[in-house]
């Protein structure tokens, strides 16, 4: 555990698909215990951190979006962090790895006088690419894996490569954050390899943020589990079939959060796709460049850079799923959606029934109030009083 009495804020900036959902689950599930141990997870829920990150990244808000407006959310979150009485505070949003130098400056200035530290995780690139492709499909991408992965390496300025490298080039991420944060306060965690202790990532993270790993006792949290190849292909084809006017927030709430996460992911049986031969050597070269670059920087490496070195055969992987595999996944998807639609309809009927009962119960009171108002209005004084009341109410509604 780290020592020192300085007041610090740890910005956990990702990267996506490096165990961020798992770590966030532990942080929120153990929030009171961690606060007692000196680490404050500020805000009321993960949404506060995401909205703050959206605001910090200058993402425009669509008034039709049913989610709360995030304008000004970063200043609120930063205020909670600076005013906390805990020695260490943590903010976690995996999209913050993409901040520009200008946005980094805004983040750091808003968190003053706390000392800002950055926590960033990275992983084996050969395993990352299929995981990120699945995540892109969850976010409505129609591109098959071969095309998507080749586009990632084709350009860093447009297409899927623009976002991918903004969060998954560890050297570039560290250099961008170093424009506003002391490089020695940037901590790069290497993702533990398959077969490692299931809580090793938490142990490394806790050591960085200055809390005893044993302070967390709840580990039964939801992670962002990957889809199988067949399941991802089904979702990708759904993306293609959906009309263009289908709102993004409906896709997030239904296609991603329900169809992908709750229905397809639990039944996933197939492995990850094979890397296209055209990019295999580029994957190896980029991986080695990242390892060499990180070794040359002043940031702290938590773990071992050999853990992100590619030592497997890149020609291995799952072949494209058969029609039968995709048909099985599609049938399960339809059945799962029907079950959930049935639950929604039942909930709606129960709600409508409660409203009808409340209306029936309120009807006698409404009739009585109407009769009393009619009697009062028949007198001169009563009529004048009602007129004044109606005028007062009309003015109040206009002021609103």
N, C-alpha and C positions, 0 to 999 in steps of 0.2 A: 504494500500500500504506500501511496505517496505521502510524504510528510510536508509540513509547511502550514502556516496560518493565514496565507493570503486568500482573499475572496475571489473565487474563480468561477467562470461559466464555461462549460464544455459544450461545444457545438458538434453534435454527432451528425455529420453531413452525408453519410452513406458509406459506400456507394450502393445503389440498388442491387438487389440479388446477392447481397453479401451477409445475409442474416439480420438485416435491419428490422424486419417485422418481428422476428424472434426476440431481439434485444428490446424493442419497444414494448412488446408484450410483458417481458420480465419487469421493465421499469415501471409500467403502470400497475401491474398486478401486485407489486411489492412496494408501492409508493409510500405508504405510512412508515414501513420498517426502514426503507432507505432514507427517508427524511430524518428519522431518529438517529441514523448512522452518519448523518452529515451530508447527504446528497438529496437535493430537492428537485423533483420533477415538476416544474412549474406548469400552471394551467389546469384545466378541468378534464382534459382528455386529449387524445392524439390529434383530434381535429383542430385544436388550438394551435398546435405546432405546424400542421399542414397549412392552415390559413395564414399563419404568420409567415411561413415560407413562400406562399403564393404572393403575398403582399411584398415581401422583400425582393422577390424575383420580378416584380412589376408585371405580373400576369393580369391581363384585362378581365374584368368580371362581366359576365352576361346577365342582365337583369332577369332573363327567363330561367336562369339556373336556380333550382329550388334550394341549393345550398346557401348558407348565410354568406353575405357579402364579406370579403376579406380585406376590404380597404381599411387601412389603419391597424390591421391585426398585428403586424410586426411590432409597432410601437407599444401596443398593449402587452404583448408577450415579453418584450425587452424590459418593460417597466416592472413586470412581475419578477423577472430575473434579478434586476438590480436592487429591488426592494426586499428580496428574500433575506431572512435572517440566517439561512444556512450557509456554511462556508463554501460549499460547492453546489452549483446548479447545473442542470443538464437540459438542453433543447435538442430534440431529435427529429430530423426530416431528411430523408435520403436524397432529396432533390437539391439540397443546398450545395452539393459538390459542384454544381454547375454555375455558381455565382460568378459574376464578372468582378474585376477589381473594384469597380465603382460600387457594386452591391456589397462586396466584402467590407469596404470602408464604411458604408452606412451601418452594416451589422455591428461592426466593432465599436463605432462611435456611440451607437444606441445602448451598448452594454457597459460602457464606462460608468464607474471606475473599476469594474471587475476586470480581472485578468482573463483574456479570452484564450481558450485552448480549442484545438480542432481535432476531432477523432474521425478517422477515415479508414475504411476496410477495403481490401482488395483481394482478388482471388485468381486462381488458375484461369487463363484466358480461354483455353480450349473448352473448359466446362462452363465458363461464363456465357459464351456466345449462344449456345442452345437455350440456356435459361432466360437470357434477355430476349431472344426471339419469341419465346412463349409469352413473355411479359408484353411485348409489342402487340402480339395477337390479342391478348387480353384487353389492350387499349385500342382495338379496332383495326389493326394492320391487316391488309389482305395479302401480304407478300409471303410466298413460300420460303422455307428456310434457305435454300440455295441462293435464291435471288436476294433475299434480305441480307445475308451474311456477306455476299459479294459487294452489295451497295455500301455496307458498313466500311469496307476497305477501299472503296472507290473514291470517296470524298469525305472530308471532315467539315465541309462548309454547307452541305445540303443533304437531303434525304436522311435515312436512319443514322448515318455516320455522324451527323452534326450533334445529335443528342448523345449518342452512344459514347463518343470520345470525350464529350464535355464532362461526363461523370466517371468514365472508365479508363482514362489515361492518368494513372496515379501521379506521374511526374508533373504533368500539366496542372492537375488539381492542386498539388502541394505548392507549386510555383504561384498559382493565382491567389491562393489563400495567404501565401507568404508576403503578398503586397500589403497586407494589413495586420498580420499576426507573426510574431517572432517564430522563425522556422523551428526552433527548439521546443515550441509549444504546439507543434503539429505532430500527432501520433498516428502512425500508419499501422493498422492491425492486419496481419496476414490471416486469411481464413484458414482455420485448421483443416487438414486434409481428411478425406473420408476415412472412417475408422477411429478418429480421435474421440476422446471423452465428449459426450453429448453436451456438456456444459462448459467446454473449454473456451468457446467464444465469449461466453459471459464472464468467465474468470479473467480473461485478458482485458475485456472492456472495463470490468469493475476495478482492476488494478490501475488502469489509466485514469479513471474518473475519481480516484481517491476514496473508494469505499471497500470495505471487507466483502469479498464475494459471498461469504456465508450470511450476510445481512438479508439476502434474498432467499426465500424458502419456497416460493411458488414458481414452479417451472412448467406447469401444465398450461401452456399458452399456445395460441394459434400462430403458426408461421405462414409465410407466403409460399406454400408448397407448389412445386412445379407440376405442370401437366405432362402426361405421356404424349408421345408423338401422335398417336391416333386421335386423342382428345383435342390436341392443339389444332390438328387439321380440320376436325369437325367445327371448332369455333372459328377458324379462319374462313371456312366456307360460309358459315353463318354471317360473318362480317361482309362478305361479298354479296350475299343475298339481301341484306338489310337495305331499305331505301335510304338515299342520301339525306333525306330530311329527318331521319330518326335521330332525336336529340342525343348529344354526347352524354348527358347526365343519365338518360335512360339506359344507354349502353353500359355505363359504369355501374349503375345500380342493378341491372338485370343480367346483361351478358357477362360482365366481369364478376360481380359480387355473388350472383346467384348461380348462373349456368356454369361458369368456369370454376369458381372457388368452392361452392357447396355441392355441386352435382358431378362435374367431370373430374375434378381433382381427386376426390376420395376413391374413384374407381379406376384411376390411372394405373396401367399395368405395363405399358411399353416404355422403352428407354429413350435416350436423347438421340437426335439425328446425327448422322455422320457429317463431319466438316467437308465441304466441297474440295476436291483435289486442288482447284485453282488457288485457294487461299491458304492451304496448309502451311506452306513455307513462310507466308507472310505472318501467320499466327505465331509461328515459332520465333521469327525475327522480332516482332513487336513485343512478345513476352520477354525476350532477353533484353531488349532495349529498356523496358520498364524496370526490370530487376537491376540493371546496371545504373540506371538513372536514380532510382531510389537509394541505392548504396552510396551515391555521390552527394546526396543532399544532407542537410543538417537535421532533418526531422528524425523523430524516434521511431524505430521499427520494433513493433511488439509482436513477437513470434519469430519467424525465420523466413527470409526471402526464398529459401529453397522450397518452401511450402507452396509457392505460386509458380514454381518452375514446371514446365511441361515435360513430363517424362513418359507419358503414355503414347501409344501408337495412334496417330491422328487419323489413320484410315479405318479405325474401328468405329462402331456406332450402329444405331438402328437403321435398317433400310426403310424406305417409304412405306407407311402402313398400307395394308391391302384393303380392298373395298369391303371385305367381310369385317375387318377390324373396325373400320370407320362406321359401318352400318350398325354394329353392336353398340359403339359409343353413341351414335346418333339416337338409337332407340332408347337407350338409357337416359339420354338428355331430354328427349320428349317426355318420357314417363316422369322424370324428376320434376320437370317444369309443370306438368299437369297436376302432380301432387301438391306443389307449392301454390299453384293457382287455386286449387280447391280450398286450401287453408285460407287464402286471401278472401275468397268469396264467402266462406263461413264467417270470418271475422267481420266482413262488411255487413252481412245479414244481422249478426248479433248487434253491431253498432246501430244499424238502422232501426232494429227493434227497440233498443233502449231509447232512441230519440223519439220514436212514435209514442212510447209510453209516457215520456216526459211531456210531450205536447198534449196528450190526452189529460194528464194530471194537471197541467197548467191551464187548460181551457176554462174551467169554472172560475178561476181567479181573474182571467182576462175578461170574462163576461161580467163579473161583479164590478170590476174597475170601470168598465164601459158604462154600466148602468149608473154608478155613482157619479161619474163625470157628467152624464146626461142630466141627472137631477141637479147637480151644482150649477150647471150652465143655464138652468131655467131662471135662476135668481140673478139680479143685477150685479150684486157683489161677487157672486161666484163666477159669473161670466167674465167680469173684469179681471179677476185673479187668474183664471185660466188663460186669458189673452196675454197677461204679463208673463206667465210661466212659459207659454209657447214662444213668445218673443225671446225670452232669456235662453231657452234651449236652442233656438235657431241661431242665435249669435254664437253660442258655444260650439255648435257644429261647424259654423263658418270659420271660427278661429282654429279648429283642428285641421 
